[in-house]
Amino acid sequence: MATLHLLSNPRAAASCLAAAAGDDAVLFLGDGVFALTALGRSAAPIGVLRDDAASRGVAVPDHVRPMSQADFVDWVVAFDTSVTWR
């Protein structure tokens, strides 16, 4: 069962990425975008809310998909379940 991991706490990034399987996805949002600076590669697709990164002055790495609110909704609908990492 594919899971969408919603990461809003940068301190939870390592645990979140370790828990994400290849068919899952991870979305960095809110203050979670601060964890992008120390982000390594992941088997799971990774996205970030574009507006959250921009408002916090965080650059989006090339391997991370910048997403709109509409893209966020599409991911929520596409996955069987979601987990929020706070």
Secondary structure, DSSP 8 states (H G I E B T S, - for coil): --EEEEE--GGGHHHHHHH--TT-EEEE-GGGGGGGGG----SS-EEEEHHHHHHTT----TTSEEE-HHHHHHHHHHSSEEEEE-
